[in-house]
Amino acid sequence: MIETPQLVDQYCHGVLRTELGLGTFEAQLGRGGGPPAPGTTFFDTWAGFAVRRWCPPLLGLEPHCPPAHYLARRRELGVIESGRRLLRGSGIGAFLVDTGSDGDLTGPGEMASASDAEAHEVVRLELLAEQVAATSGTVESFLANLAESVHAAASHAVAFTSVAGVRHGLAVGPEPPDAAEVSRAAGRRLQRRATVVGPSRGLDDPVLLRHLLWIAVGTGRPLQLLLDGPDPGSRAAAFARETAGLGTDLVLLPRGPQDAPAVGLTAEFPHVHADLGRALARTGARAEPLLAELLDLAPFGKLLFSSGARALPELHVVAARSFAGALGRLLDALVADGAWSATDAGRVARMLAAENARRVYGLPEGPGA
């Protein structure tokens, strides 16, 4: 059996600090965040069965115990202790935490303490821009503060991420916008902030998003791009061509199998890497064929694991266990068939699990390196 070393979770979120009842837990377990249909349960999904397989033993229960028994044990232990046990049993040795999510979620420091592992911050560009806009009174101060804030964030974050850049900003074009465009867009943004009552709907101005992406590129920190919207692969390809040779790595995060062809960009551009986890999230026992499909599309040195997990520590566990199990079975089959040596299989397992991510993000070597 090829063993997968401790994983680097190169894209995830924090976990909820609050106790969860059945309804709240199921809302987080479901993909959309809403409740299940009356008389049904989100435990009857691939992710739900994976939770019941992997998580009860970490809380002192038998695998596949009824959901009500599992949640009762979770409440008995309390949110802090159950989260600690789950994260420490996940097999993840480093978490790269997107701190731009809504909700009462733990940050990198709390994740590190709970998991007894490394945790590093990934700064979401759109949220950073919103915070700057809220405290800037003029176009000139907004743009100056924006550039200063991005560069300041680069001093403590291991990467930047953008959730809207591909859908909105790169939908217009991959090149940097000119100064006049940026000034007009900044003026529109400040005007909207002054007139709209209530929470902002989020940064979606294509000019400002492109401007943000290019400021981030200028810092040299890796830039994660969540692929979204129609034909995201062609947008990512155009941006990859524009940023080639500038010294900044791009990490593409496909939503699912429909975005898998974009992973092929890793073979074309030296600075482009791709995530294996977001497309596999919540697939549970179905992870193996999907992982095999992704591995067909890219050099192994360009692929990185992530859980994409948010709110429930259980999602970190099932993503890590599903990935490690699927990868182990694939590699075991290659060794058993004589196609690969056990030495090569172990080396590739280490690359995909952790070494590629540690190289891209400049993280220290992990245990056993």
C-alpha positions in Angstrom: 0.0 0.0 0.0 1.4 3.4 -1.1 1.1 5.7 1.9 0.1 9.3 1.4 2.1 11.7 3.7 0.5 14.5 5.6 -1.3 16.8 3.2 -1.0 20.4 2.5 -4.5 21.8 2.1 -3.8 24.6 -0.3 -7.3 26.1 -0.3 -9.7 25.9 2.5 -11.7 28.1 5.0 -12.0 28.1 8.7 -14.6 26.2 10.8 -17.6 27.5 12.7 -17.1 28.5 16.3 -20.7 27.8 17.2 -22.5 24.6 18.3 -24.7 23.1 15.5 -28.0 21.4 15.7 -29.2 18.9 13.1 -30.7 21.5 10.8 -27.7 23.8 10.9 -25.3 20.9 10.4 -27.2 19.6 7.4 -27.4 23.1 5.9 -23.6 23.2 5.9 -23.3 19.6 4.7 -25.4 20.4 1.6 -23.8 22.1 -1.4 -26.1 25.0 -1.5 -26.3 25.8 2.2 -30.1 25.5 2.4 -32.1 22.9 4.2 -33.0 19.5 2.6 -36.4 18.8 1.2 -39.0 17.8 3.9 -38.6 14.2 4.9 -35.1 13.9 3.4 -31.6 14.4 4.7 -28.3 15.6 3.3 -26.6 12.6 5.0 -28.0 10.7 2.0 -25.4 12.2 -0.3 -21.8 11.1 -1.2 -20.5 13.6 1.3 -22.9 12.5 4.0 -21.9 8.9 3.7 -18.2 9.9 3.8 -18.8 11.8 7.0 -20.4 8.8 8.5 -17.5 6.6 7.4 -14.6 8.7 8.5 -15.7 11.0 11.3 -17.4 8.9 14.0 -14.2 7.0 14.9 -12.4 10.3 15.5 -15.1 11.1 18.1 -15.0 7.6 19.7 -17.9 6.1 17.8 -18.3 3.2 15.3 -18.2 4.0 11.6 -21.5 4.5 9.9 -23.4 5.2 13.2 -26.7 7.0 12.8 -26.5 10.7 12.2 -28.4 11.5 15.4 -25.9 9.5 17.4 -23.0 11.3 15.8 -24.4 14.8 16.3 -25.3 13.9 19.9 -21.7 12.9 20.5 -20.5 16.1 18.8 -22.6 18.2 21.2 -21.4 16.1 24.2 -17.8 16.9 23.4 -18.5 20.5 22.5 -17.6 22.4 19.3 -14.0 23.1 20.4 -13.1 19.6 21.4 -14.9 17.9 18.5 -13.2 20.3 16.0 -9.8 19.6 17.6 -10.2 15.8 17.3 -11.5 16.0 13.7 -8.8 18.4 12.4 -6.0 16.5 14.1 -7.3 13.3 12.7 -7.7 14.6 9.2 -4.2 13.8 8.0 -3.6 17.5 7.0 -0.3 19.0 8.1 -0.8 22.5 6.8 -3.8 24.6 6.0 -3.9 27.6 3.7 -6.9 29.5 4.9 -9.0 31.9 2.7 -10.0 34.5 5.3 -12.5 36.2 3.1 -15.5 34.0 3.9 -18.7 35.2 5.6 -19.7 33.8 8.9 -18.2 33.2 12.3 -15.3 31.1 11.1 -11.9 30.5 12.7 -8.8 32.2 11.3 -5.4 30.7 10.6 -4.2 31.1 14.2 -7.2 29.2 15.6 -6.9 26.6 12.9 -3.2 26.0 13.7 -4.0 25.6 17.4 -7.0 23.3 16.9 -5.2 21.1 14.4 -1.7 21.2 15.9 -0.5 21.9 12.3 0.7 24.8 10.2 -1.9 27.4 9.1 -1.2 30.3 6.7 -3.4 33.1 5.5 -4.7 33.5 1.9 -6.0 37.0 1.3 -9.1 37.4 -0.8 -8.6 40.4 -3.1 -12.3 41.3 -3.5 -12.8 41.7 0.3 -9.6 43.6 0.7 -10.8 46.1 -2.0 -14.2 46.5 -0.3 -12.5 47.3 3.0 -10.3 49.9 1.3 -13.2 51.5 -0.5 -15.1 51.8 2.8 -12.4 54.0 4.3 -11.4 56.0 1.2 -13.0 59.3 0.4 -11.5 60.2 -3.0 -10.5 58.3 -6.1 -6.8 59.1 -5.5 -6.8 57.9 -1.9 -8.8 54.8 -2.9 -6.3 53.7 -5.5 -3.3 54.6 -3.5 -4.6 52.8 -0.4 -5.6 49.8 -2.5 -2.1 49.3 -3.9 -0.6 49.8 -0.5 -3.0 47.3 1.1 -2.3 44.6 -1.4 1.5 45.0 -1.0 1.1 45.1 2.8 -0.9 41.9 2.7 1.8 40.2 0.7 4.2 40.6 3.7 2.1 38.2 5.8 0.0 36.1 3.5 1.3 33.2 1.5 -1.0 33.9 -1.5 -3.9 35.9 -2.8 -7.2 34.5 -4.1 -9.9 35.9 -6.3 -13.4 34.5 -6.5 -14.8 36.9 -9.1 -11.8 37.8 -11.2 -12.4 35.1 -13.8 -16.1 35.6 -14.1 -16.1 39.4 -14.2 -12.6 40.9 -14.6 -11.1 38.4 -17.1 -14.3 38.2 -19.0 -13.4 41.6 -20.5 -9.7 41.0 -21.2 -6.5 39.7 -19.6 -4.4 42.7 -19.9 -4.0 45.5 -17.3 -6.6 48.3 -17.7 -5.2 51.8 -18.4 -5.1 54.5 -15.7 -8.0 56.4 -17.0 -10.2 53.3 -17.0 -9.2 52.5 -13.4 -9.9 56.1 -12.2 -13.4 56.0 -13.7 -14.1 52.6 -12.2 -12.9 53.7 -8.8 -15.1 56.8 -9.0 -18.1 54.6 -9.8 -17.3 52.4 -6.9 -17.0 55.2 -4.4 -20.2 56.7 -5.6 -22.1 53.5 -5.2 -20.7 53.0 -1.7 -22.0 56.5 -0.9 -25.5 55.9 -2.2 -26.3 52.2 -1.5 -27.8 51.5 1.9 -27.0 48.1 3.5 -24.3 45.5 2.9 -22.3 45.7 -0.3 -23.1 43.1 -3.0 -19.4 42.6 -3.5 -16.8 43.8 -5.9 -17.8 42.9 -9.5 -16.5 45.9 -11.5 -14.5 44.2 -14.3 -12.0 47.1 -14.5 -11.3 47.1 -10.8 -11.0 43.4 -10.7 -8.4 43.3 -13.5 -6.6 46.1 -11.7 -6.6 44.1 -8.5 -5.3 41.0 -10.2 -2.4 42.9 -11.7 -1.5 44.5 -8.5 -1.4 41.1 -6.9 0.7 39.8 -9.8 3.2 42.6 -9.1 3.8 41.3 -5.5 5.1 38.0 -6.7 2.8 36.0 -4.3 1.0 33.1 -5.9 -2.5 34.0 -7.2 -5.3 31.5 -6.8 -8.1 31.9 -9.4 -11.4 30.1 -8.8 -12.7 29.1 -12.2 -16.3 30.3 -12.6 -18.7 31.4 -15.3 -19.0 30.4 -18.9 -15.8 29.1 -20.6 -13.4 30.0 -17.7 -10.6 28.0 -19.3 -10.2 30.4 -22.2 -10.1 33.3 -19.8 -7.5 31.7 -17.6 -5.5 30.8 -20.7 -5.4 34.4 -21.9 -4.3 35.6 -18.5 -1.7 32.9 -18.3 -0.2 34.2 -21.6 -0.2 37.8 -20.3 1.5 36.9 -17.0 4.1 34.4 -18.4 7.6 35.2 -17.4 6.7 37.7 -14.7 7.6 35.5 -11.7 4.1 35.0 -10.2 2.6 31.5 -10.1 -1.1 31.1 -10.9 -3.1 28.3 -9.3 -6.3 27.4 -11.0 -9.2 26.0 -8.9 -11.8 24.2 -11.1 -15.3 24.0 -9.7 -15.9 20.4 -11.0 -15.4 18.1 -13.9 -16.9 20.6 -16.3 -13.8 22.8 -15.7 -11.3 20.0 -15.9 -10.0 20.9 -19.4 -8.5 24.1 -17.9 -6.1 21.9 -15.9 -4.4 21.2 -19.2 -3.0 24.7 -19.1 -0.5 23.5 -16.6 1.3 21.6 -19.4 1.5 24.8 -21.5 2.7 27.4 -19.0 5.5 26.9 -16.5 3.9 29.3 -14.0 0.4 27.7 -14.0 -0.6 25.0 -11.5 -4.0 23.4 -10.8 -6.0 22.3 -7.8 -7.1 18.7 -7.4 -9.5 19.2 -4.5 -12.3 21.6 -5.4 -13.5 19.3 -8.2 -13.4 16.3 -5.9 -15.1 18.0 -2.9 -18.0 16.1 -1.5 -17.5 13.2 -3.9 -16.7 10.7 -1.2 -16.3 7.2 -2.6 -16.6 8.5 -6.1 -13.2 10.4 -5.8 -11.1 7.7 -7.5 -12.3 8.0 -11.2 -12.5 11.8 -11.0 -9.0 12.0 -9.6 -7.7 9.7 -12.4 -9.3 12.0 -15.0 -7.6 15.0 -13.5 -4.2 13.2 -13.4 -4.6 12.6 -17.1 -4.6 16.3 -17.8 -1.4 17.7 -16.2 2.2 16.9 -15.3 2.2 15.5 -11.7 4.5 18.3 -10.5 1.8 20.9 -11.3 -1.1 19.5 -9.2 -2.0 20.4 -5.6 -4.4 19.0 -3.1 -7.1 21.1 -1.4 -10.2 20.3 0.6 -12.1 23.6 -0.2 -13.8 22.9 3.1 -15.7 25.5 4.9 -17.5 25.7 8.3 -17.5 21.9 9.2 -14.3 20.3 10.2 -15.9 17.1 8.9 -15.4 18.4 5.4 -11.7 18.7 5.9 -11.6 15.1 7.1 -13.6 13.6 4.3 -11.8 15.6 1.6 -8.4 14.5 2.9 -9.4 10.8 3.5 -11.2 10.5 0.1 -8.2 12.0 -1.7 -5.6 9.9 0.1 -7.6 6.7 -0.4 -8.3 7.4 -4.1 -4.7 8.3 -4.7 -3.4 5.2 -2.8 -5.7 2.9 -4.8 -4.6 4.3 -8.1 -0.9 4.1 -7.3 -1.2 0.6 -5.8 -2.8 -0.6 -9.0 0.0 0.8 -11.1 2.6 -0.8 -8.9 0.7 -4.2 -8.9 0.5 -4.1 -12.7 4.3 -3.4 -12.9 3.7 -0.1 -14.7 5.4 1.9 -11.9 7.9 1.0 -9.2 6.9 1.4 -5.6 9.6 4.1 -5.3 8.2 6.2 -8.1 4.7 5.8 -6.8 5.7 7.0 -3.3 7.6 10.0 -4.9 4.5 11.0 -6.8 2.3 10.6 -3.8 4.5 13.0 -1.8 4.5 15.5 -4.7 0.7 15.6 -5.0 0.1 15.5 -1.3 2.4 18.2 -0.1 5.7 18.9 -1.9 4.2 20.7 -4.9 2.2 23.0 -2.6 5.2 23.7 -0.4 7.3 24.6 -3.4 4.7 26.9 -5.0 3.9 28.7 -1.7 7.4 28.8 -0.3 6.4 26.7 2.8 9.0 25.0 4.9 9.6 21.3 4.4 7.2 19.1 6.2 7.7 16.0 8.3 9.8 13.3 6.6 10.9 15.6 3.8 
